[in-house]
Amino acid sequence: MLVEILFYVFATILVASALGVIVVRNPVHSALGLVMCFVTSAAIWLLIGAEFLAIVLVLVYVGAVMVLFLFVVMMLDINLEELRRGFTRFAWLGWLTAGVIVLEIVGVVVSHAFGVDVARGPLPQPSSYSNTAELGRVLYTEFAYPFELAAVLLLVAIVAAISLTMRRRAGHKAQDVGRQVAVRARDRVRIVRMPAQVQGEPQARPDPEAPVEPGESR
């Protein structure tokens, strides 16, 4: 009974967070909503005994991938006004995707009408069973090539994100380390000789006709 209550609580939070990802206008807030989705999904996986997947979801996706998302969102300097202006062009695709997802969820809910037993939970496993070892066996034997392909795709995505951040933009100020190291003090510091001033007397100005010594400027 407690497991079912926790499932419905986490499922409600997960649905609300997913709606926040697609509804909020600020991309940073949307990314934070996606973090909540990952954490809540990890909690649901803990309820079904998939501890390794839950930990990996928190450590990899929340701790690494989402940080990368936030860096990309903040470093790309996205023009939100221009992005919202063209949003309606792809609204039909978003509605189509949402409709397909709703049909899939409804199909799972009513699947018992087609003879599928959805009330039966996972079979209990012996104490010596390790889902981490089982997952590693399947991942590195039957799905070794898809796993390597996913790694290559992630590498390409990282390189593309770095390339987008390094593009030339109007008003962009880049740091030239070589020029900073080659700076000399006499090129930046000005030494001006002023005559002594007695208190109460007007301040004397330097003679513009006086010769200037090397390394001295006015």
Backbone torsions as a table, in degrees:
resi	resn	phi	psi	omega
1	MET	NA	-42.5	179.7
2	LEU	-65.6	-37.2	179.6
3	VAL	-64.3	-40.8	179.5
4	GLU	-65.6	-40.6	178.0
5	ILE	-63.0	-45.7	178.6
6	LEU	-62.7	-37.6	179.3
7	PHE	-61.8	-46.7	-179.0
8	TYR	-67.6	-33.5	177.2
9	VAL	-66.3	-49.3	179.6
10	PHE	-65.2	-37.1	179.3
11	ALA	-64.8	-38.6	177.9
12	THR	-64.5	-44.0	178.1
13	ILE	-63.8	-38.7	-179.4
14	LEU	-64.5	-44.5	179.4
15	VAL	-65.1	-41.5	178.8
16	ALA	-64.2	-40.2	178.7
17	SER	-66.9	-39.4	178.2
18	ALA	-64.1	-39.4	175.7
19	LEU	-64.5	-37.9	177.7
20	GLY	-63.8	-32.6	179.6
21	VAL	-62.8	-38.6	-174.9
22	ILE	-97.6	-9.4	-176.1
23	VAL	-100.1	-41.9	-175.6
24	VAL	-65.1	150.9	-176.6
25	ARG	-92.1	-24.9	-179.9
26	ASN	-81.8	123.1	-178.7
27	PRO	-63.6	-30.1	178.2
28	VAL	-68.0	-43.4	177.0
29	HIS	-63.6	-36.2	177.1
30	SER	-63.7	-41.1	177.6
31	ALA	-65.0	-37.8	177.3
32	LEU	-67.1	-36.1	174.2
33	GLY	-63.3	-35.6	176.4
34	LEU	-67.2	-33.7	174.2
35	VAL	-61.3	-43.7	177.7
36	MET	-62.5	-37.1	176.5
37	CYS	-61.1	-44.3	-179.0
38	PHE	-64.7	-44.2	-178.2
39	VAL	-64.7	-42.5	179.6
40	THR	-67.4	-37.6	176.1
41	SER	-63.5	-38.5	177.0
42	ALA	-62.7	-37.9	177.6
43	ALA	-65.1	-38.7	178.2
44	ILE	-67.4	-37.7	177.3
45	TRP	-65.3	-32.4	175.9
46	LEU	-64.1	-32.7	-179.4
47	LEU	-67.2	-27.0	-179.2
48	ILE	-99.8	9.2	174.0
49	GLY	87.0	12.4	178.9
50	ALA	-95.7	71.4	-174.7
51	GLU	-67.2	-40.4	-177.4
52	PHE	-64.1	-44.1	178.6
53	LEU	-63.2	-37.6	179.0
54	ALA	-64.6	-44.3	-179.9
55	ILE	-66.2	-41.7	179.1
56	VAL	-63.8	-39.4	178.8
57	LEU	-60.9	-40.8	-179.6
58	VAL	-73.2	-45.7	-174.9
59	LEU	-72.3	-43.9	-174.3
60	VAL	-82.3	-54.3	-173.9
61	TYR	-76.9	-48.8	-179.3
62	VAL	-73.9	-41.7	-174.5
63	GLY	-82.8	-21.8	-175.9
64	ALA	-123.8	-56.5	-175.2
65	VAL	-65.0	-43.4	-178.8
66	MET	-68.0	-34.7	174.4
67	VAL	-62.4	-39.4	176.5
68	LEU	-64.0	-42.0	177.5
69	PHE	-58.7	-46.2	-178.5
70	LEU	-64.4	-40.9	177.8
71	PHE	-62.6	-41.8	-179.9
72	VAL	-65.4	-43.6	-179.3
73	VAL	-62.8	-40.8	-176.4
74	MET	-79.0	-30.8	-175.7
75	MET	-87.5	-21.1	-179.2
76	LEU	-74.9	-17.5	-180.0
77	ASP	54.6	58.7	-175.3
78	ILE	-72.7	134.5	175.0
79	ASN	-82.4	100.7	-174.7
80	LEU	-65.2	-35.4	-179.7
81	GLU	-63.9	-44.0	178.6
82	GLU	-67.6	-34.2	179.2
83	LEU	-67.4	-41.8	179.8
84	ARG	-70.1	-28.5	-178.8
85	ARG	-64.4	-34.7	-179.4
86	GLY	-99.0	13.2	-177.4
87	PHE	-69.5	-36.3	-175.4
88	THR	-66.9	-20.6	-179.5
89	ARG	-66.0	-30.6	-177.8
90	PHE	-109.4	16.1	179.5
91	ALA	-64.7	-35.6	-178.8
92	TRP	-63.3	-35.7	178.9
93	LEU	-67.7	-38.7	177.5
94	GLY	-64.6	-42.8	177.8
95	TRP	-65.0	-38.3	178.3
96	LEU	-63.7	-44.3	178.3
97	THR	-64.1	-42.2	178.3
98	ALA	-63.0	-38.9	179.0
99	GLY	-64.3	-40.6	178.4
100	VAL	-64.1	-41.5	179.8
101	ILE	-65.0	-41.3	178.4
102	VAL	-62.7	-41.4	178.2
103	LEU	-63.4	-38.6	178.1
104	GLU	-65.5	-41.5	179.4
105	ILE	-65.5	-43.7	177.9
106	VAL	-62.6	-38.6	177.6
107	GLY	-62.0	-38.4	177.7
108	VAL	-67.9	-40.0	-177.5
109	VAL	-66.1	-41.8	-176.0
110	VAL	-97.1	14.0	-177.1
111	SER	-66.8	-19.4	178.9
112	HIS	-64.2	-22.8	178.6
113	ALA	-69.4	-16.7	-179.5
114	PHE	-104.5	15.0	175.6
115	GLY	91.6	8.5	179.6
116	VAL	-90.7	126.4	-179.3
117	ASP	-87.1	100.0	-179.9
118	VAL	-94.7	-5.9	-178.9
119	ALA	-82.2	-18.4	-178.3
120	ARG	-80.5	127.5	179.9
121	GLY	-84.9	-178.2	178.9
122	PRO	-66.3	146.5	-179.5
123	LEU	-70.1	141.1	178.4
124	PRO	-65.5	142.0	-179.0
125	GLN	-108.2	153.6	178.3
126	PRO	-67.5	165.4	-177.3
127	SER	-65.6	-24.7	-179.7
128	SER	-83.1	-4.0	-177.8
129	TYR	-75.6	138.2	179.1
130	SER	-127.9	114.0	178.4
131	ASN	-69.0	-23.7	176.4
132	THR	-66.8	-45.3	178.9
133	ALA	-66.6	-39.7	179.8
134	GLU	-66.4	-41.2	178.1
135	LEU	-64.8	-42.4	177.8
136	GLY	-64.1	-38.3	178.5
137	ARG	-62.8	-45.6	-179.0
138	VAL	-70.4	-38.5	-175.3
139	LEU	-67.6	-38.7	-175.1
140	TYR	-98.6	7.8	175.2
141	THR	-119.5	-64.3	-176.3
142	GLU	-80.0	-29.8	-174.9
143	PHE	-121.0	35.8	-178.6
144	ALA	-67.7	-45.4	-178.6
145	TYR	-68.4	-44.4	173.8
146	PRO	-60.2	-33.8	178.3
147	PHE	-65.4	-44.1	178.0
148	GLU	-66.7	-37.4	178.2
149	LEU	-64.1	-39.6	177.0
150	ALA	-63.4	-37.8	178.3
151	ALA	-64.7	-40.0	178.6
152	VAL	-66.0	-40.6	178.5
153	LEU	-63.1	-40.2	177.1
154	LEU	-64.9	-38.1	177.8
155	LEU	-63.8	-42.8	177.8
156	VAL	-62.6	-39.4	179.1
157	ALA	-64.4	-38.8	178.9
158	ILE	-65.7	-44.1	179.2
159	VAL	-63.7	-40.6	178.5
160	ALA	-64.5	-39.9	178.5
161	ALA	-64.0	-41.0	178.2
162	ILE	-65.7	-39.6	179.3
163	SER	-64.1	-37.5	179.1
164	LEU	-67.6	-36.8	-179.8
165	THR	-72.7	-22.6	-177.7
166	MET	-92.8	6.6	-178.5
167	ARG	-70.7	154.9	-179.9
168	ARG	-80.7	129.4	179.4
169	ARG	-129.0	155.7	178.1
170	ALA	-67.0	131.7	-179.4
171	GLY	80.1	5.9	-179.3
172	HIS	-76.5	131.0	-179.3
173	LYS	-108.2	114.5	179.4
174	ALA	-102.0	151.3	-179.4
175	GLN	-92.7	126.8	177.5
176	ASP	-105.6	98.2	-175.6
177	VAL	-66.4	-36.2	-179.1
178	GLY	-62.4	-42.3	178.4
179	ARG	-68.3	-34.7	179.2
180	GLN	-67.3	-38.5	-179.8
181	VAL	-71.6	-32.7	-176.6
182	ALA	-82.4	0.9	-179.2
183	VAL	-68.7	135.8	176.2
184	ARG	-108.3	151.2	-176.0
185	ALA	-64.0	-38.1	-177.0
186	ARG	-69.9	-17.2	176.1
187	ASP	-83.5	-14.9	-176.4
188	ARG	-114.5	-22.9	-175.5
189	VAL	-103.7	132.0	177.5
190	ARG	-109.6	127.1	178.1
191	ILE	-110.0	117.7	-177.3
192	VAL	-115.7	128.2	178.2
193	ARG	-89.9	123.7	179.1
194	MET	-120.7	138.8	176.5
195	PRO	-66.7	155.7	180.0
196	ALA	-64.1	146.8	-177.5
197	GLN	-121.0	129.9	177.3
198	VAL	-89.5	141.7	-178.0
199	GLN	-62.7	130.5	-179.7
200	GLY	99.3	-18.7	178.9
201	GLU	-93.0	152.2	178.2
202	PRO	-65.9	148.2	-177.5
203	GLN	-70.9	131.1	-179.5
204	ALA	-82.5	141.5	178.3
205	ARG	-95.7	149.9	179.8
206	PRO	-67.3	145.4	180.0
207	ASP	-73.7	118.5	-179.0
208	PRO	-67.8	-18.9	179.8
209	GLU	-87.6	-8.3	-178.7
210	ALA	-69.7	142.2	179.8
211	PRO	-66.6	147.3	179.6
212	VAL	-106.6	127.8	179.8
213	GLU	-74.9	158.3	178.3
214	PRO	-58.3	136.0	-178.4
215	GLY	81.3	2.7	-179.0
216	GLU	-113.3	140.5	179.1
217	SER	-141.6	165.4	-177.9
218	ARG	-113.9	NA	NA
